[in-house]
Amino acid sequence: MLPAGPLLIPKLSRPPELTWRVPGSKSITNRALVLAALAEGESTLEGVLHSDDTRHMRRALTALGIAIEDLGPTTLLVRGGRERLRAPTQSLFVGNSGTTVRFLAALACLVPGAVTLVGDEAMARRPIQDLVDGLRQLGVRIDCPTGCPPITVYGGRLAGGTVTMRGDRSSQYFSALLMAAVLAESAVTVELAGSLVSRPYVEITRRMISDFGGSIEDTGRGFRVGAPGSYRARAYEVEPDASSASYPFALAAVTRGRIEVPGLGVHALQGDYGFLDVLARIGAEVERGETTSIVTGSRELSGVSVDMHDISDTVMTLAAIAPTLQGETRISNVANIRIKETDRLSATVNELERLGQAVEYGEDWLSVSPRAVTPALVHCYADHRIAMSFAVLGLAAGGVRVEDPACVAKTYPGFWDDLALCYRGNKPW
């Protein structure tokens, strides 16, 4: 059961030494669910994440006619195929899940009839206009009056053609379009206007599309989908979530502990595995194996200046441990985090200042000059990554209370239980 909060995070009395089993990747789980839903036949998905975001995806796909069955605690059987898709009888609720609303907006183009996607209050402020514009270029009729959900897609066919989309706000728009475009009536060319944020996530999508039998070509200026294509059902294993792994990795670094995360190794799909490079730069010892990774914090750590454009979901992790580092930490090129679950740049600045840190910031950057931590209640803004990031600071430095600990259910419902392992398994809450 999740703590009701507010939750005091006591400072650790000794460095943690443990193996921390991070749950499956949200990004990969939701992509695998979509691809299995579009693949003809039965797919078995192992290692899936069960969280708010993945439950929204699962319920929505079920309402669209896809059969999904539990085979074990983290194993699903998905009976998919385009012929199964049908218009739902009511609006599909997606909460505040960005992957769910964006991936399903594109998938809905293949559904005969109208599909309406609605979310919570925060989702109603998250932009989706770039994807809407892209799908309209392929002849899809879409109602989206505000440029944010709710959105209604009138589907049944997806023509081929050329699409131009700006890439500086969310890579999920591209992932959504590419997954659906494999089943378009003819080839789809996606031209990139400007730079592409979080490109590693699009690479995850391309690799997974290939795993399920599709093909996406990187043209250098965008992508080309050789439709009409098809997806093949298969067994697929979801790797642990690299974004969530940033918390035990960072914790080991700043507490002079040693934490091993199994399931994430040198062949990891996820770009956020690159957070280990950041920890190495600040002075932590990093070991990368074939199927596991270990971080050891054995000495004083230094602040760093780093462009986190491609690993932006770990911005809060680095920013939250910055008060424990020697010297300034500067994070740049991260304007895209302003349109996540909340304005993460502003939220991070606010909470660091609340904790007594000297912070400067601009539209796409922030810097932290460490000070002694002033005990405070950290506001979470209903954002799971704010809660988990500042929990790490609490273990390292003390003085942190987390306002809304239950918000971690979005991607990591077992986070507080796993965190308690650092106290030798004795929960301090």
C-alpha positions in Angstrom: 0.0 0.0 0.0 1.3 3.5 -0.9 1.9 5.9 1.9 -0.7 8.6 2.4 1.8 11.3 3.0 3.3 13.7 3.7 6.3 11.4 4.1 9.5 12.1 6.0 12.6 10.6 4.4 15.1 9.9 7.2 18.8 10.3 6.4 20.6 7.0 6.0 22.9 6.1 8.9 25.2 4.0 6.7 25.8 3.5 3.1 23.5 1.0 1.3 24.9 -2.1 -0.2 22.2 -4.0 -2.1 20.7 -5.3 -5.3 17.8 -3.2 -6.4 15.4 -4.8 -8.9 13.8 -2.0 -10.9 10.4 -2.7 -12.5 9.9 -2.9 -16.3 10.2 0.2 -18.5 7.0 2.2 -18.9 8.1 3.4 -22.3 8.8 -0.1 -23.5 5.7 -1.6 -21.9 3.4 0.8 -23.6 5.1 0.5 -26.9 5.0 -3.3 -26.6 1.3 -3.2 -25.8 0.6 -1.1 -28.9 2.7 -3.2 -31.2 1.3 -6.5 -29.9 -2.2 -5.1 -30.3 -1.5 -4.4 -34.0 0.3 -7.7 -34.6 -1.7 -10.6 -36.0 -1.9 -13.4 -33.5 -0.9 -13.9 -29.9 2.1 -12.1 -28.3 3.5 -12.8 -24.9 5.0 -9.8 -23.1 7.2 -10.6 -20.1 8.6 -8.2 -17.5 5.8 -5.7 -18.1 5.3 -2.7 -15.7 2.0 -2.5 -13.8 1.4 1.2 -13.1 -1.1 3.9 -13.6 0.2 4.7 -17.1 0.3 1.1 -18.3 -3.1 0.4 -16.8 -4.6 3.3 -18.8 -3.1 1.8 -22.0 -4.3 -1.7 -21.2 -7.8 -0.6 -20.5 -8.0 1.6 -23.6 -6.8 -1.2 -25.9 -9.3 -3.6 -24.3 -12.1 -1.1 -25.0 -10.8 -1.0 -28.6 -11.3 -4.7 -29.0 -7.9 -6.1 -28.1 -7.9 -9.1 -25.7 -5.3 -9.0 -22.9 -4.8 -11.7 -20.3 -2.6 -12.0 -17.3 -0.3 -15.1 -17.5 1.7 -14.2 -14.4 2.7 -11.3 -12.2 4.5 -9.5 -15.0 3.5 -11.5 -18.0 0.7 -10.7 -20.4 -0.9 -12.5 -23.4 -2.1 -10.1 -26.0 -4.4 -11.3 -28.8 -4.0 -8.7 -31.5 -4.7 -7.8 -35.1 -6.0 -4.9 -36.9 -9.3 -6.7 -37.7 -10.0 -6.7 -33.9 -10.1 -3.0 -33.7 -13.5 -1.4 -33.1 -14.7 2.0 -32.0 -15.3 2.2 -28.2 -18.8 2.8 -26.8 -17.5 5.7 -24.7 -14.6 8.1 -24.3 -11.3 6.5 -23.3 -9.8 7.9 -20.1 -6.0 8.2 -20.2 -5.3 10.0 -16.9 -2.1 12.0 -17.3 -0.3 9.4 -19.4 1.5 11.1 -22.3 2.5 7.8 -24.0 -1.1 6.5 -23.8 -2.7 9.6 -25.3 -0.2 10.1 -28.0 0.3 6.5 -29.1 -3.5 5.9 -29.1 -4.2 9.1 -31.0 -2.2 7.6 -33.9 -3.5 4.1 -33.5 -7.0 5.5 -33.6 -6.5 6.4 -37.2 -6.7 2.6 -37.9 -10.0 2.1 -35.9 -13.2 2.3 -37.9 -15.3 5.0 -36.3 -14.7 7.8 -33.7 -12.3 7.5 -30.8 -12.3 10.1 -28.1 -9.4 10.4 -25.7 -9.8 12.4 -22.4 -7.5 12.8 -19.5 -7.3 14.4 -16.1 -6.9 18.2 -15.4 -3.2 18.0 -16.0 -3.6 16.2 -19.3 -5.9 19.0 -20.5 -2.8 21.3 -20.4 -0.4 18.9 -22.2 0.0 19.8 -25.9 -0.7 17.3 -28.7 -1.1 19.8 -31.6 2.1 18.8 -33.4 0.8 15.2 -33.7 -2.6 16.3 -34.7 -1.2 18.4 -37.5 0.9 15.5 -38.7 -2.0 13.1 -38.8 -4.1 15.6 -40.6 -1.5 15.8 -43.3 -2.2 12.1 -43.9 -5.9 12.9 -44.4 -7.2 12.0 -40.9 -10.1 14.0 -39.5 -9.4 15.1 -36.0 -11.3 17.3 -33.5 -8.9 19.0 -31.0 -10.1 22.5 -30.2 -7.5 23.5 -27.7 -4.4 21.7 -29.1 -4.5 19.6 -25.9 -6.8 16.7 -25.0 -9.6 15.9 -25.2 -9.1 14.7 -28.8 -11.5 12.8 -31.1 -10.0 10.9 -34.1 -12.3 9.7 -36.9 -10.4 6.6 -38.2 -10.7 3.6 -40.4 -7.9 4.3 -42.9 -4.5 5.9 -42.9 -3.3 7.1 -46.3 0.3 7.4 -47.1 2.2 10.6 -48.0 4.6 13.1 -46.6 4.3 14.6 -43.2 6.4 17.5 -41.7 6.5 17.8 -37.9 8.6 19.9 -35.6 10.7 17.8 -33.3 11.8 20.1 -30.5 8.8 19.4 -28.1 8.2 15.6 -27.8 9.7 12.6 -29.5 6.5 10.7 -28.6 4.7 12.4 -31.5 7.1 10.6 -33.9 7.0 7.3 -32.1 3.2 7.4 -32.2 3.0 8.2 -35.9 5.7 5.7 -36.9 4.0 2.8 -35.1 0.7 3.4 -36.9 2.3 4.3 -40.2 3.5 0.7 -40.8 -0.1 -0.1 -41.4 -0.8 2.8 -43.7 -2.1 2.3 -47.2 1.2 3.4 -48.8 4.6 4.7 -47.9 4.8 7.5 -45.3 7.7 10.0 -45.2 8.1 12.0 -42.0 10.2 15.1 -42.5 11.8 16.7 -39.4 11.5 20.4 -38.9 14.4 21.4 -36.6 16.1 19.2 -34.1 14.5 16.1 -32.6 14.4 16.0 -28.8 15.0 12.7 -26.9 16.0 11.0 -30.1 17.0 7.8 -28.2 13.3 7.2 -27.5 12.5 7.2 -31.3 15.4 4.7 -31.7 13.6 2.5 -29.1 10.5 2.7 -31.2 12.4 1.9 -34.4 14.0 -1.2 -32.9 10.8 -2.4 -31.4 8.9 -1.9 -34.7 11.6 -4.1 -36.3 11.3 -6.7 -33.6 7.6 -7.0 -34.4 8.2 -7.2 -38.1 8.0 -3.7 -39.4 10.7 -1.4 -40.8 11.5 2.3 -40.4 14.3 3.9 -42.3 16.2 6.9 -40.9 16.7 9.2 -43.8 18.9 11.7 -41.9 16.2 14.4 -42.4 13.4 12.3 -40.9 12.0 8.8 -41.4 10.5 6.7 -44.1 8.0 3.9 -43.5 7.7 1.4 -46.4 3.9 0.8 -46.0 1.8 -1.1 -46.4 3.4 -3.4 -43.9 2.4 -5.7 -41.1 3.3 -6.8 -37.6 4.0 -10.3 -36.4 3.0 -11.6 -33.0 5.9 -12.7 -30.9 7.3 -13.2 -27.4 8.9 -10.0 -26.1 10.8 -9.2 -22.9 10.5 -5.7 -21.4 13.8 -4.5 -19.8 13.9 -2.6 -16.5 13.1 1.1 -16.6 16.3 3.1 -17.1 14.7 6.3 -15.9 13.6 4.7 -12.6 17.0 3.1 -12.3 18.5 6.6 -12.1 17.3 6.8 -8.5 19.2 3.8 -7.0 22.2 4.7 -9.2 22.3 8.3 -7.9 21.6 7.1 -4.3 24.7 4.8 -4.4 26.8 7.6 -5.7 25.9 10.3 -3.1 25.8 8.0 -0.1 29.1 6.2 -0.8 27.1 3.0 -1.2 27.1 0.2 -3.7 23.9 -0.7 -5.6 23.5 -3.2 -8.4 20.6 -3.0 -10.8 20.1 -6.4 -12.7 18.6 -6.5 -16.1 20.2 -3.3 -17.4 23.5 -3.8 -19.2 25.5 -2.5 -22.0 22.9 -3.5 -24.6 20.1 -1.6 -23.0 17.5 -0.1 -25.4 16.8 3.0 -23.4 18.7 6.3 -23.8 18.4 7.1 -20.1 20.9 4.3 -19.4 23.3 7.1 -20.4 22.7 8.7 -16.9 25.5 6.4 -15.8 27.8 8.5 -17.9 26.8 11.6 -15.9 27.4 9.8 -12.6 30.9 8.8 -13.9 31.6 12.4 -14.7 30.8 13.6 -11.2 33.2 11.0 -9.8 31.1 7.8 -9.1 32.5 4.4 -10.0 30.4 2.8 -12.7 30.5 -0.9 -13.8 28.5 -1.9 -16.9 28.1 -5.6 -17.5 26.2 -7.6 -20.1 23.1 -8.0 -18.0 23.7 -5.8 -14.9 25.1 -2.4 -13.8 26.6 -1.3 -10.5 27.3 2.2 -9.1 29.7 2.7 -6.2 30.1 6.1 -4.5 33.6 5.9 -3.0 34.8 9.5 -2.9 33.8 13.1 -2.9 31.7 14.0 -6.0 31.9 17.2 -8.1 29.3 19.3 -9.8 29.1 19.0 -13.6 27.9 21.0 -16.6 25.9 18.7 -18.9 23.6 18.8 -21.8 20.7 16.5 -20.9 18.6 17.0 -24.1 18.6 13.3 -24.8 18.1 12.0 -21.2 15.7 14.6 -20.0 13.7 12.3 -17.7 16.7 12.1 -15.5 17.1 15.9 -15.2 15.3 15.9 -11.8 17.5 13.1 -10.5 20.7 15.1 -11.1 19.2 18.3 -10.0 18.0 16.8 -6.7 21.4 15.4 -5.8 23.2 18.6 -6.8 23.1 19.9 -3.2 25.4 17.0 -2.2 28.1 17.8 -4.8 31.1 20.0 -4.6 30.7 23.1 -6.9 28.0 24.2 -9.3 25.9 21.8 -11.4 24.5 23.2 -14.6 21.9 21.4 -16.7 21.2 22.7 -20.2 19.1 22.2 -23.4 16.1 20.8 -21.6 13.2 23.1 -22.6 11.1 20.0 -23.4 10.7 19.1 -19.7 8.4 22.1 -19.4 5.6 20.1 -21.1 5.8 16.9 -19.2 3.5 15.9 -16.3 4.1 19.4 -15.0 6.5 22.2 -15.9 9.4 20.2 -14.5 12.0 22.9 -14.9 10.0 25.4 -12.8 9.0 22.7 -10.3 12.6 21.6 -9.8 13.8 25.2 -9.3 11.0 25.9 -6.8 11.7 22.8 -4.7 15.5 23.3 -4.7 15.0 26.9 -3.5 12.5 25.7 -0.9 15.4 23.4 0.4 17.7 26.4 0.6 19.7 26.0 -2.6 21.1 28.8 -4.7 19.5 28.3 -8.1 19.6 30.2 -11.4 17.6 29.2 -14.5 16.4 30.2 -18.0 14.0 28.9 -20.5 16.0 25.7 -21.1 18.6 25.5 -18.3 19.2 25.6 -14.6 22.2 25.7 -12.3 22.5 24.8 -8.7 25.2 26.1 -6.3 25.0 23.8 -3.3 24.1 25.0 0.2 23.2 23.2 3.4 19.8 21.7 3.0 17.0 23.6 4.7 14.4 21.1 6.0 11.2 21.5 4.0 8.2 19.8 2.6 8.8 19.1 -1.1 5.8 19.7 -3.3 5.3 17.0 -6.0 3.0 18.7 -8.5 1.4 15.2 -8.9 4.7 14.3 -10.7 6.2 10.9 -9.9 9.7 11.9 -10.9 9.8 14.9 -8.6 8.8 12.7 -5.6 11.4 10.0 -6.4 14.2 12.4 -7.2 13.9 14.4 -4.0 13.5 11.2 -1.9 17.1 10.4 -3.0 18.2 13.7 -1.6 16.4 13.0 1.6 18.3 9.7 2.2 21.6 11.4 1.4 21.2 14.7 3.3 18.1 14.5 5.5 15.5 17.3 6.0 13.2 16.2 3.1 9.5 15.5 3.5 7.6 14.4 0.3 4.1 16.0 0.1 2.4 13.4 -2.2 4.2 10.0 -2.0 1.3 8.2 -3.7 2.0 9.9 -7.0 4.8 7.4 -7.7 2.0 5.0 -8.7 2.2 6.5 -12.2 5.3 4.5 -13.1 6.7 2.9 -9.9 4.1 1.8 -7.4 6.6 -0.2 -5.4 9.1 2.6 -5.1 8.7 3.2 -1.3 9.0 -0.5 -0.5 12.2 -0.7 -2.6 13.6 2.4 -1.0 13.0 0.9 2.4 15.6 -1.8 1.5 18.2 0.9 2.0 17.2 1.0 5.7 18.1 -2.7 5.9 14.5 -3.5 5.1 13.0 -1.8 8.2 10.5 0.8 6.9 10.9 4.1 8.6 7.4 5.2 7.6 
